[in-house]
Amino acid sequence: MKLIIAYIQPEKLNSVKQELFKAEIYKMSVTNALGCGQQKGYTETYRNVVNEVNLLKKIRIEIAVSDSFVDKTVKAIIKGAKSNQIGDGKIFILPVEEVIRIRSEEHGEIAVG
């Protein structure tokens, strides 16, 4: 089992969700995030006060999948989020040691599905 964490541009969320649904990946957790990478932010001026904005709005998507779903999940995220511009995002794949469904107390891959 793996935990896939993706940071994407906020305007790409709908296209990423559509690609995930096409790939039959329906379960995900989505949160707002702030961060910076190669974009390094920007500066804005308001009433002659210069403000450096180096934390940009991002969307964080977390998806726990069985090993057999990792490739198609990653491909769907890339297809939905890619614009060939700096700041398209990152995908992290982490091993998951154990999953437990609270309602039924099921363990392992059956709890992910």
C-alpha positions in Angstrom: 0.0 0.0 0.0 1.1 3.5 -0.8 0.1 7.0 0.2 0.3 9.4 -2.8 0.6 13.1 -1.9 0.3 15.6 -4.7 0.6 19.4 -4.6 -1.0 21.0 -7.5 -2.2 24.4 -8.7 -5.7 25.3 -7.3 -7.2 25.9 -10.8 -6.2 22.3 -11.8 -8.2 20.6 -9.1 -11.3 19.9 -11.2 -9.3 18.5 -14.1 -7.2 16.3 -11.7 -10.5 15.0 -10.1 -11.9 14.2 -13.5 -8.8 12.3 -14.6 -8.8 10.3 -11.3 -12.5 9.4 -11.8 -11.8 8.2 -15.3 -9.0 6.0 -13.8 -11.6 4.7 -11.3 -9.9 6.4 -8.3 -12.7 7.9 -6.2 -11.4 8.2 -2.7 -9.2 11.2 -1.8 -8.6 13.9 0.7 -8.1 17.5 -0.5 -6.8 20.4 1.6 -5.6 23.9 0.9 -1.9 24.5 1.4 0.7 27.2 1.1 4.1 26.7 -0.3 6.8 27.7 -2.7 9.4 26.0 -4.9 11.0 27.2 -8.0 8.4 29.9 -8.5 9.9 31.8 -5.5 6.8 33.9 -5.1 6.3 37.5 -6.1 6.1 41.0 -4.7 3.1 43.3 -4.6 2.8 46.9 -3.6 -0.2 48.2 -1.7 -0.2 51.9 -0.6 3.5 52.2 -1.3 4.3 49.3 1.0 6.2 46.5 -0.8 5.1 43.0 0.3 7.0 39.9 -0.7 4.6 36.9 -1.2 6.7 33.7 -1.2 4.1 31.3 0.0 1.7 30.6 -2.9 -1.7 28.8 -2.7 -1.6 25.1 -3.6 -3.9 22.2 -3.3 -2.8 19.1 -1.4 -4.3 15.8 -2.5 -3.8 12.6 -0.5 -4.8 9.2 -1.8 -4.1 5.8 -0.2 -4.0 3.1 -2.8 -3.0 -0.6 -3.2 0.3 -1.1 -5.0 -1.5 -2.1 -8.2 -3.2 1.4 -8.4 0.0 3.5 -7.9 0.9 3.9 -11.6 -2.6 4.8 -12.9 -3.1 7.2 -10.0 0.1 9.0 -10.7 -0.6 9.2 -14.4 -4.1 10.6 -13.8 -2.7 13.3 -11.5 0.0 14.3 -14.0 -2.5 14.3 -16.9 -4.9 16.6 -15.0 -2.3 18.9 -13.5 0.4 19.3 -16.2 0.7 22.6 -18.0 4.4 22.5 -18.7 4.9 25.6 -16.5 7.0 26.1 -13.4 4.8 25.5 -10.4 2.8 22.6 -11.8 3.4 20.7 -8.6 5.0 17.6 -7.1 3.9 14.1 -6.3 5.3 12.1 -3.3 4.8 8.4 -2.9 5.2 7.0 0.6 4.9 3.4 1.9 1.9 2.8 4.2 2.6 0.4 7.0 -1.0 -0.3 8.1 -4.6 0.9 7.4 -7.5 0.2 9.7 -11.1 1.0 8.9 -12.7 2.3 12.1 -16.2 1.2 11.4 -15.5 -2.5 10.8 -11.9 -2.7 12.2 -10.7 -4.2 8.9 -7.0 -4.1 8.4 -4.7 -3.9 5.4 -5.6 -3.5 1.7 -9.2 -4.4 2.3 -9.5 -1.3 4.5 -8.2 0.9 1.6 -10.7 -0.3 -0.9 
